[in-house]
Amino acid sequence: MTAWKDFRATAWSGPVLALLAGLAAALAHPPFGLLPGLLGYSGLLFLLDDANPAKPLRSAFWRGWLAGVGYFALSTWWIAEAFMVDAANQGWMAPFAVAAMAGGLALFWGLAALLYRWVRPASAWRVLTFAGAFAALEWARGHVLTGFPWNLPGETWRAGSWPSQAAALVGAYGLTWITLAIAAAPAVWREGKAGKVALGAAVAGLVALYAYGAVVQSRPLAKGPPTTVRIVQADIQQDAKWDAVRFSQIVQSYVSLTATPYQDRPADIVIWPEGALPAATNDYLAPGTWVRQAIVDSLQPGQLLLIGGYRYEGPVQAPVYYNSLIALRRTATDIEVVGVYDKHRLVPFGEYLPAEKFLTLIGFKSLAHLGDGFATGPRPAPLRIGPDLLVQPLICYESLFPGLAKRDPNVRVLINVSNDAWFGVTSGPLQHLNLASYRAIESAKPILRATPTGVSAVINARGRIVPGTRLDLGKSGVVDAQIPGMGEVTPFDNLGNLAFLALLLISAVVSVRFRAGESFSSIARVKDLG
């Protein structure tokens, strides 16, 4: 106890504990799944309340930022793997990229901490102020510079678990508010009756999360037409795609797996992942090419092939590139294009360069070996690939965004193609699987997910992977399955983030109500002294 008091008396104890609080909160996310780490939010609330009274706002920002550094460093360290694909040219940037990513994203936590400390009421119910401040800034993190909503606190719960089902009601941002309010409550339990009531409410909220999820999971899903699918995962590492000599081997890997004999009837749809073949679709799908013929030979008449890749439009001197999903149908002797979806939400600094003119002027673009990037496709809309088959594509990064695609009751399934090969055998692809699965919960629609190196899977409308349909990291093979049924239309699908806004309003009302009460009490005391 004495050692603890001595540590707390040091000037650096607050920053160290803030960093540890952020690390703990990150450990609660899959694939770690250490849910006691959620108490890191309670620790952070305590540290913000305990900020330096001489400079409370500055101290709160600093502690919030450090907590964010810990949280995002552990959540996004896997981006270093992307720079090791071309280690000779870009490997030196890996540690700087991880530091810049963690430090930049942590600014949102720093601002949230500052906002909380600024409006903090003198009541145990300030846990709702804390939840509102951080949830609001997490929403901002998901929108600034196209946004990067990776590992929202509300997505801590493993997708498909009972607590995760609340995303169907309030979305991932609303579940973020709920998760923060519950996790922060232990920080105030010793503050008299109000503190005990706040903690009791948090426990009741946690029980309600589990109870609601259990009820939802017990409801059957509506069965649709018996449409079958084959997902192809060839386990082609990203660095192999830079080797022109291996191009034919990569093509052969995909077509061989596609043509694997079926145990039952042939699949209606075959899905190849984003970036399956390292060339422009315009080139390898051109009439007369050997690649086109190889694809034709691997399919059966009437089969659909969904393939992720890049394409170009415009003049040869100044082509415009798109990251796309191409839908092809095998005819009697050839293939025909039946639909094209162009990626709308691009990855900043990966697929496009924010403030490109300025960063090019100062030399950043050439230093970082960044190309011209992709053009932005239209707002995500369903793609009709058959007379009675409407699907909603989400290419890689797009699967992170709650409500990105507008609701369409006729959509049967979400198609998520992703190139997680960039991130190797790390926590990145596993986290991406969890985050993408939340889109199934929010929409009550199943997901067909295809990646080059894993994890590919069929995900049902509750966010759970259908047994026997998962291809893990480093595995080569196919998944043969039937498209799962849909659930009922969800409140989030109907209302979007209105429930989240209502929760933020609750935080604002609590902050104003109790701060006003504190101010009026102070005025009364001053009058009494007079």
C-alpha positions as CSV (number, residue, x, y, z in Angstrom):
1,M,0.0,0.0,0.0
2,T,2.9,2.4,0.8
3,A,4.5,1.6,-2.5
4,W,1.3,2.4,-4.3
5,K,0.9,5.7,-2.4
6,D,4.5,6.6,-3.3
7,F,3.9,5.8,-6.9
8,R,0.7,7.8,-7.0
9,A,2.6,10.7,-5.5
10,T,4.9,10.9,-8.5
11,A,4.3,13.3,-11.4
12,W,4.4,10.5,-14.0
13,S,1.9,8.1,-12.3
14,G,-1.1,9.6,-14.0
15,P,0.4,9.4,-17.6
16,V,1.6,5.8,-17.0
17,L,-1.8,4.7,-15.6
18,A,-3.5,6.4,-18.5
19,L,-1.4,4.5,-21.0
20,L,-2.1,1.2,-19.2
21,A,-5.8,2.0,-19.1
22,G,-5.8,2.3,-22.9
23,L,-3.8,-1.0,-23.3
24,A,-6.3,-2.8,-21.0
25,A,-9.3,-1.5,-23.1
26,A,-7.6,-2.7,-26.3
27,L,-7.0,-6.2,-24.8
28,A,-10.8,-6.6,-24.4
29,H,-11.2,-6.6,-28.2
30,P,-10.9,-9.8,-30.2
31,P,-8.7,-11.7,-30.8
32,F,-7.6,-11.2,-27.2
33,G,-11.1,-11.1,-25.8
34,L,-10.0,-10.2,-22.2
35,L,-13.3,-8.5,-21.2
36,P,-12.0,-7.4,-17.8
37,G,-9.9,-5.0,-19.8
38,L,-13.1,-2.9,-20.2
39,L,-12.4,-1.7,-16.7
40,G,-9.7,0.4,-18.4
41,Y,-12.4,2.9,-19.1
42,S,-13.3,3.1,-15.4
43,G,-9.6,3.7,-14.7
44,L,-9.5,6.4,-17.3
45,L,-12.5,8.1,-15.9
46,F,-10.9,8.1,-12.4
47,L,-7.7,9.6,-13.9
48,L,-9.6,12.4,-15.7
49,D,-11.4,13.3,-12.5
50,D,-8.0,13.2,-10.8
51,A,-6.4,15.5,-13.3
52,N,-4.0,18.2,-12.2
53,P,-6.2,20.9,-10.6
54,A,-3.9,23.6,-11.6
55,K,-4.3,22.8,-15.3
56,P,-7.2,20.4,-15.4
57,L,-8.1,20.7,-19.1
58,R,-4.5,20.3,-20.3
59,S,-3.9,17.4,-17.9
60,A,-7.1,15.7,-19.1
61,F,-6.2,16.0,-22.7
62,W,-2.7,14.6,-22.1
63,R,-4.1,11.6,-20.1
64,G,-6.8,11.0,-22.7
65,W,-4.3,11.1,-25.5
66,L,-1.9,8.7,-23.7
67,A,-4.8,6.3,-23.1
68,G,-5.6,6.5,-26.8
69,V,-1.9,5.9,-27.8
70,G,-2.0,2.7,-25.8
71,Y,-5.3,1.6,-27.2
72,F,-4.5,2.3,-30.8
73,A,-0.9,1.1,-30.7
74,L,-2.2,-2.3,-29.6
75,S,-5.2,-2.2,-31.9
76,T,-3.4,-1.2,-35.1
77,W,0.2,-2.3,-34.8
78,W,-0.4,-4.7,-37.6
79,I,-0.2,-1.9,-40.2
80,A,3.6,-2.4,-39.9
81,E,3.1,-5.6,-41.9
82,A,1.9,-3.7,-45.0
83,F,5.3,-1.8,-45.2
84,M,7.2,-5.1,-45.0
85,V,5.7,-6.4,-48.2
86,D,8.1,-4.1,-50.1
87,A,10.6,-4.0,-47.2
88,A,13.5,-2.7,-49.4
89,N,11.7,0.6,-50.2
90,Q,9.1,0.9,-47.4
91,G,10.3,-1.1,-44.5
92,W,11.9,1.8,-42.8
93,M,8.5,3.5,-42.6
94,A,6.9,0.8,-40.5
95,P,7.7,2.1,-37.0
96,F,6.9,5.6,-38.0
97,A,3.6,4.6,-39.5
98,V,2.5,2.7,-36.3
99,A,3.5,5.7,-34.2
100,A,1.8,8.2,-36.4
101,M,-1.4,6.0,-36.6
102,A,-1.6,5.6,-32.8
103,G,-0.7,9.2,-32.1
104,G,-3.1,10.6,-34.7
105,L,-6.1,8.5,-33.7
106,A,-5.4,9.2,-30.0
107,L,-6.1,12.9,-30.7
108,F,-9.8,12.0,-30.7
109,W,-9.4,10.5,-27.2
110,G,-7.5,13.5,-26.1
111,L,-10.3,15.8,-27.3
112,A,-12.9,13.6,-25.7
113,A,-11.1,13.7,-22.4
114,L,-10.8,17.5,-22.6
115,L,-14.6,17.8,-23.5
116,Y,-15.5,15.5,-20.6
117,R,-13.4,17.5,-18.1
118,W,-14.8,20.8,-19.4
119,V,-18.5,19.9,-18.9
120,R,-18.0,17.4,-16.1
121,P,-20.9,17.6,-13.5
122,A,-20.4,17.0,-9.8
123,S,-22.4,13.8,-9.7
124,A,-21.9,10.1,-10.0
125,W,-24.0,10.3,-13.1
126,R,-21.0,11.9,-14.9
127,V,-20.4,8.4,-16.2
128,L,-23.0,9.3,-18.8
129,T,-21.1,12.5,-19.6
130,F,-17.9,10.4,-20.0
131,A,-19.8,8.0,-22.3
132,G,-21.3,10.8,-24.4
133,A,-18.0,12.7,-24.8
134,F,-16.0,9.6,-25.9
135,A,-18.8,8.2,-28.1
136,A,-19.2,11.5,-29.9
137,L,-15.5,11.7,-30.6
138,E,-15.5,8.1,-31.7
139,W,-18.2,9.0,-34.2
140,A,-15.9,11.9,-35.4
141,R,-13.0,9.4,-35.7
142,G,-15.3,7.4,-38.1
143,H,-15.9,10.4,-40.4
144,V,-12.9,12.7,-40.5
145,L,-10.8,12.2,-43.7
146,T,-13.3,9.5,-44.7
147,G,-12.9,8.1,-41.2
148,F,-11.2,5.1,-39.6
149,P,-13.7,3.5,-37.2
150,W,-11.4,0.5,-36.3
151,N,-12.2,-1.2,-33.0
152,L,-15.0,1.1,-31.8
153,P,-15.5,0.4,-28.0
154,G,-19.0,-0.9,-28.9
155,E,-17.4,-3.5,-31.1
156,T,-15.4,-4.9,-28.1
157,W,-18.0,-7.7,-27.8
158,R,-17.2,-10.7,-30.1
159,A,-19.6,-10.4,-33.1
160,G,-22.4,-13.0,-32.7
161,S,-22.2,-12.9,-28.9
162,W,-25.3,-11.9,-26.9
163,P,-24.1,-8.3,-26.1
164,S,-23.3,-7.7,-29.7
165,Q,-26.9,-8.1,-30.7
166,A,-27.7,-4.6,-29.3
167,A,-26.1,-3.2,-32.5
168,A,-29.3,-4.2,-34.3
169,L,-31.1,-1.6,-32.0
170,V,-28.6,1.3,-31.8
171,G,-25.7,0.5,-34.2
172,A,-22.1,0.2,-33.3
173,Y,-21.9,3.9,-32.2
174,G,-24.9,3.5,-29.9
175,L,-23.4,0.3,-28.5
176,T,-20.2,2.3,-28.0
177,W,-22.1,4.7,-25.7
178,I,-23.7,1.8,-23.8
179,T,-20.4,0.0,-23.4
180,L,-18.6,3.1,-22.1
181,A,-21.3,3.9,-19.7
182,I,-21.3,0.4,-18.2
183,A,-17.5,0.0,-18.2
184,A,-16.9,3.4,-16.5
185,A,-19.5,3.0,-13.7
186,P,-17.1,1.2,-11.2
187,A,-15.1,4.5,-10.9
188,V,-18.0,6.1,-9.0
189,W,-19.4,3.3,-6.9
190,R,-18.0,4.7,-3.7
191,E,-19.6,8.2,-4.1
192,G,-22.6,7.7,-1.8
193,K,-26.0,6.7,-2.8
194,A,-25.8,8.1,-6.3
195,G,-22.6,6.2,-7.0
196,K,-24.2,2.9,-5.9
197,V,-27.3,3.6,-8.0
198,A,-25.1,4.4,-11.0
199,L,-23.2,1.1,-10.6
200,G,-26.5,-0.8,-10.1
201,A,-27.8,0.7,-13.3
202,A,-24.7,-0.3,-15.1
203,V,-25.0,-3.9,-13.8
204,A,-28.7,-3.9,-14.9
205,G,-27.6,-2.6,-18.3
206,L,-25.1,-5.4,-18.7
207,V,-27.7,-8.0,-17.7
208,A,-30.1,-6.4,-20.2
209,L,-27.5,-6.7,-23.0
210,Y,-27.0,-10.4,-22.4
211,A,-30.7,-11.0,-22.0
212,Y,-31.7,-9.2,-25.1
213,G,-29.0,-11.0,-27.1
214,A,-30.1,-14.3,-25.8
215,V,-33.7,-13.6,-26.9
216,V,-32.6,-12.4,-30.4
217,Q,-30.3,-15.4,-30.9
218,S,-33.2,-17.8,-30.1
219,R,-35.3,-16.4,-32.9
220,P,-35.2,-18.3,-36.2
221,L,-34.0,-16.7,-39.4
222,A,-36.2,-16.6,-42.4
223,K,-35.0,-19.0,-45.1
224,G,-34.6,-17.7,-48.7
225,P,-34.3,-19.5,-52.0
226,P,-31.7,-22.2,-51.9
227,T,-28.8,-20.2,-53.5
228,T,-25.4,-21.9,-53.1
229,V,-22.0,-20.2,-53.0
230,R,-18.3,-21.2,-53.2
231,I,-15.8,-18.8,-51.6
232,V,-12.2,-19.3,-52.9
233,Q,-9.2,-18.6,-50.7
234,A,-5.9,-19.4,-52.5
235,D,-3.6,-18.2,-49.7
236,I,-1.5,-16.0,-52.0
237,Q,0.8,-13.8,-49.9
238,Q,1.0,-10.2,-50.8
239,D,4.7,-10.1,-51.6
240,A,4.2,-12.9,-54.2
241,K,1.9,-10.6,-56.2
242,W,4.9,-8.4,-57.0
243,D,6.6,-11.2,-58.8
244,A,5.6,-11.2,-62.4
245,V,7.0,-14.7,-62.9
246,R,4.4,-16.0,-60.4
247,F,1.4,-14.5,-62.2
248,S,0.5,-17.6,-64.0
249,Q,0.8,-19.7,-60.8
250,I,-1.6,-17.3,-59.0
251,V,-4.1,-17.6,-61.8
252,Q,-3.7,-21.4,-61.7
253,S,-4.3,-21.5,-58.0
254,Y,-7.6,-19.7,-58.3
255,V,-9.0,-21.5,-61.3
256,S,-7.9,-24.9,-59.8
257,L,-9.8,-24.2,-56.6
258,T,-12.8,-22.8,-58.5
259,A,-13.0,-26.0,-60.5
260,T,-12.7,-28.3,-57.5
261,P,-15.4,-31.0,-57.8
262,Y,-18.5,-30.4,-55.7
263,Q,-19.9,-32.9,-53.2
264,D,-23.4,-31.6,-54.0
265,R,-24.7,-29.5,-56.8
266,P,-22.5,-26.8,-58.3
267,A,-22.5,-23.4,-56.7
268,D,-24.7,-20.6,-58.1
269,I,-22.1,-18.0,-57.1
270,V,-18.3,-18.2,-56.9
271,I,-16.4,-15.4,-55.1
272,W,-12.8,-14.4,-55.4
273,P,-11.4,-11.9,-53.0
274,E,-10.3,-8.3,-53.5
275,G,-7.0,-8.2,-55.4
276,A,-7.2,-11.8,-56.3
277,L,-5.1,-11.4,-59.5
278,P,-2.4,-8.7,-59.5
279,A,-3.4,-7.0,-62.8
280,A,-6.1,-4.8,-64.2
281,T,-9.3,-6.5,-64.9
282,N,-9.4,-4.7,-68.2
283,D,-6.3,-6.5,-69.3
284,Y,-6.8,-10.1,-68.1
285,L,-10.5,-10.2,-68.9
286,A,-9.9,-8.8,-72.4
287,P,-11.3,-11.1,-75.2
288,G,-8.8,-13.7,-76.3
289,T,-6.5,-13.6,-73.3
290,W,-5.4,-16.9,-71.8
291,V,-6.5,-15.7,-68.3
292,R,-10.1,-15.1,-69.5
293,Q,-10.1,-18.6,-71.1
294,A,-8.8,-20.2,-67.9
295,I,-11.6,-18.5,-65.9
296,V,-14.2,-19.7,-68.5
297,D,-12.8,-23.3,-68.2
298,S,-13.0,-23.2,-64.4
299,L,-16.7,-22.2,-64.3
300,Q,-19.8,-24.1,-65.3
301,P,-22.5,-22.6,-67.6
302,G,-24.8,-20.3,-65.7
303,Q,-22.4,-19.8,-62.8
304,L,-21.7,-16.3,-61.5
305,L,-18.2,-15.2,-60.6
306,L,-17.7,-12.2,-58.3
307,I,-14.1,-11.1,-58.5
308,G,-12.4,-8.2,-56.7
309,G,-9.8,-6.2,-58.6
310,Y,-8.8,-2.8,-60.0
311,R,-9.9,-1.4,-63.4
312,Y,-9.3,1.7,-65.4
313,E,-11.3,4.1,-67.5
314,G,-10.5,7.0,-69.8
315,P,-7.6,7.8,-72.1
316,V,-4.3,5.8,-72.0
317,Q,-2.4,8.9,-71.1
318,A,-4.5,9.7,-68.1
319,P,-6.5,6.7,-66.9
320,V,-8.8,6.8,-63.9
321,Y,-8.5,3.7,-61.6
322,Y,-11.2,2.1,-59.5
323,N,-11.1,-0.6,-56.9
324,S,-14.0,-2.7,-58.0
325,L,-16.1,-5.9,-57.7
326,I,-16.9,-7.4,-61.1
327,A,-19.8,-9.8,-61.5
328,L,-19.4,-12.2,-64.4
329,R,-21.7,-14.9,-65.8
330,R,-20.4,-18.0,-67.6
331,T,-22.3,-18.4,-70.8
332,A,-22.2,-21.5,-73.1
333,T,-18.7,-20.7,-74.3
334,D,-17.5,-17.4,-72.7
335,I,-18.2,-15.0,-69.8
336,E,-20.1,-11.8,-69.8
337,V,-20.1,-8.8,-67.3
338,V,-23.4,-8.5,-65.5
339,G,-22.5,-5.8,-63.0
340,V,-19.8,-3.6,-61.6
341,Y,-19.5,-2.1,-58.2
342,D,-16.8,0.6,-57.5
343,K,-15.5,1.2,-54.0
344,H,-16.8,4.4,-52.5
345,R,-15.0,4.7,-49.1
346,L,-11.3,4.7,-49.8
347,V,-8.4,4.2,-47.4
348,P,-6.6,7.5,-46.6
349,F,-2.9,7.3,-47.4
350,G,-3.5,3.8,-48.9
351,E,-5.9,4.2,-51.7
352,Y,-6.0,8.0,-51.9
353,L,-3.9,10.8,-50.5
354,P,-5.7,13.5,-48.4
355,A,-4.5,17.0,-49.3
356,E,-2.7,15.5,-52.3
357,K,-1.5,18.8,-53.9
358,F,0.1,20.0,-50.7
359,L,1.7,16.6,-49.8
360,T,3.0,16.3,-53.3
361,L,4.4,19.8,-53.2
362,I,6.4,19.1,-50.0
363,G,7.7,15.8,-51.4
364,F,5.7,13.4,-49.1
365,K,4.1,11.5,-52.0
366,S,7.4,10.6,-53.7
367,L,9.1,9.9,-50.3
368,A,6.4,7.4,-49.3
369,H,6.3,5.8,-52.8
370,L,2.6,6.5,-53.2
371,G,0.9,6.2,-56.6
372,D,-2.0,8.2,-58.0
373,G,-4.5,6.2,-56.0
374,F,-8.1,5.3,-56.9
375,A,-11.1,7.4,-57.8
376,T,-14.1,7.3,-55.6
377,G,-17.1,5.3,-56.7
378,P,-20.7,6.3,-56.1
379,R,-22.5,5.9,-52.7
380,P,-22.8,2.1,-52.1
381,A,-25.9,0.7,-53.8
382,P,-27.1,-2.9,-54.3
383,L,-25.9,-4.8,-57.3
384,R,-28.3,-7.0,-59.2
385,I,-26.5,-10.2,-60.3
386,G,-29.6,-12.2,-61.1
387,P,-33.3,-11.8,-61.8
388,D,-34.1,-12.5,-58.1
389,L,-30.7,-11.9,-56.6
390,L,-29.8,-8.5,-55.2
391,V,-26.5,-8.2,-53.2
392,Q,-24.8,-5.4,-51.4
393,P,-21.0,-5.3,-52.0
394,L,-18.7,-3.9,-49.3
395,I,-15.1,-3.8,-50.4
396,C,-12.6,-4.2,-47.6
397,Y,-12.4,-0.9,-45.6
398,E,-16.1,-0.2,-46.4
399,S,-17.1,-3.0,-44.0
400,L,-16.0,-0.9,-41.0
401,F,-18.7,1.7,-41.4
402,P,-22.1,1.3,-39.7
403,G,-24.9,2.2,-42.1
404,L,-22.7,3.0,-45.0
405,A,-25.0,1.3,-47.5
406,K,-28.6,2.5,-47.6
407,R,-31.2,0.0,-46.5
408,D,-32.9,-2.0,-49.3
409,P,-35.3,-4.8,-48.1
410,N,-34.7,-6.7,-51.4
411,V,-31.0,-7.2,-50.7
412,R,-30.4,-10.9,-49.7
413,V,-26.8,-10.9,-48.7
414,L,-23.8,-8.6,-48.2
415,I,-20.7,-9.4,-50.2
416,N,-17.4,-8.5,-48.4
417,V,-14.3,-9.0,-50.4
418,S,-11.1,-7.9,-48.7
419,N,-7.3,-8.0,-49.2
420,D,-6.1,-8.7,-45.7
421,A,-3.0,-10.4,-47.1
422,W,-1.4,-7.0,-46.6
423,F,-1.4,-7.6,-42.8
424,G,0.0,-11.1,-42.7
425,V,-0.7,-13.5,-39.8
426,T,-1.4,-10.8,-37.3
427,S,-4.4,-9.6,-35.2
428,G,-5.5,-7.3,-38.0
429,P,-7.4,-9.8,-40.2
430,L,-9.0,-11.4,-37.1
431,Q,-10.2,-8.0,-35.9
432,H,-11.4,-7.1,-39.4
433,L,-13.5,-10.3,-39.4
434,N,-15.1,-9.2,-36.1
435,L,-15.8,-5.7,-37.2
436,A,-17.2,-6.7,-40.6
437,S,-19.6,-9.1,-38.8
438,Y,-21.2,-6.2,-37.1
439,R,-22.7,-5.1,-40.4
440,A,-24.6,-8.4,-40.5
441,I,-26.0,-7.7,-37.0
442,E,-27.0,-4.1,-37.8
443,S,-28.8,-5.1,-41.1
444,A,-30.0,-8.6,-40.1
445,K,-28.5,-9.8,-43.4
446,P,-25.8,-12.5,-43.9
447,I,-22.4,-11.8,-45.2
448,L,-20.2,-13.8,-47.6
449,R,-16.6,-12.8,-46.9
450,A,-13.7,-13.6,-49.2
451,T,-10.0,-12.8,-48.5
452,P,-6.8,-14.1,-50.2
453,T,-5.2,-15.4,-47.0
454,G,-8.0,-15.5,-44.4
455,V,-10.3,-15.2,-42.7
456,S,-12.9,-16.1,-45.3
457,A,-16.3,-17.2,-44.0
458,V,-20.1,-17.3,-44.3
459,I,-21.6,-15.1,-41.5
460,N,-25.2,-15.4,-40.6
461,A,-27.6,-12.5,-39.9
462,R,-26.7,-12.5,-36.2
463,G,-23.0,-12.1,-36.8
464,R,-22.0,-15.7,-36.2
465,I,-19.9,-17.7,-38.5
466,V,-21.9,-20.6,-39.9
467,P,-20.2,-23.9,-38.7
468,G,-17.9,-25.4,-41.2
469,T,-17.5,-22.3,-43.3
470,R,-14.4,-20.7,-41.9
471,L,-11.0,-20.7,-43.7
472,D,-8.5,-19.3,-41.2
473,L,-5.2,-17.4,-41.8
474,G,-2.8,-19.3,-44.0
475,K,-5.3,-21.8,-45.3
476,S,-5.9,-22.6,-48.9
477,G,-9.3,-24.1,-50.0
478,V,-12.9,-23.4,-50.7
479,V,-16.0,-22.9,-48.7
480,D,-19.2,-24.4,-50.1
481,A,-22.4,-23.3,-48.4
482,Q,-25.9,-22.0,-48.9
483,I,-26.7,-18.4,-48.4
484,P,-28.1,-18.1,-44.9
485,G,-31.5,-16.6,-44.2
486,M,-32.3,-13.1,-43.1
487,G,-33.6,-11.7,-39.9
488,E,-36.4,-9.1,-39.4
489,V,-35.8,-5.5,-40.3
490,T,-33.8,-4.0,-37.5
491,P,-34.4,-0.6,-35.7
492,F,-30.9,0.5,-36.8
493,D,-31.7,-0.4,-40.4
494,N,-34.9,1.8,-40.2
495,L,-33.6,4.7,-38.0
496,G,-29.9,4.7,-38.6
497,N,-28.1,6.7,-35.9
498,L,-31.2,8.4,-34.4
499,A,-30.9,6.1,-31.3
500,F,-27.3,7.1,-31.0
501,L,-28.2,10.8,-31.1
502,A,-30.8,10.2,-28.4
503,L,-28.1,8.6,-26.2
504,L,-25.9,11.6,-26.8
505,L,-28.8,13.9,-25.9
506,I,-29.1,12.0,-22.6
507,S,-25.4,12.7,-21.9
508,A,-25.9,16.4,-22.7
509,V,-29.0,16.7,-20.4
510,V,-27.2,15.0,-17.5
511,S,-24.2,17.3,-18.0
512,V,-26.4,20.4,-18.0
513,R,-28.7,19.3,-15.3
514,F,-26.1,18.5,-12.7
515,R,-23.7,21.3,-13.6
516,A,-26.6,23.7,-13.3
517,G,-27.4,22.2,-9.9
518,E,-23.8,22.6,-8.8
519,S,-23.7,26.2,-10.0
520,F,-26.9,27.1,-8.2
521,S,-25.7,25.5,-5.0
522,S,-22.5,27.6,-5.2
523,I,-24.4,30.8,-5.7
524,A,-26.6,30.0,-2.7
525,R,-23.6,29.3,-0.6
526,V,-22.1,32.7,-1.6
527,K,-25.3,34.5,-0.7
528,D,-25.4,32.8,2.6
529,L,-21.8,33.9,3.3
530,G,-22.9,37.4,2.4
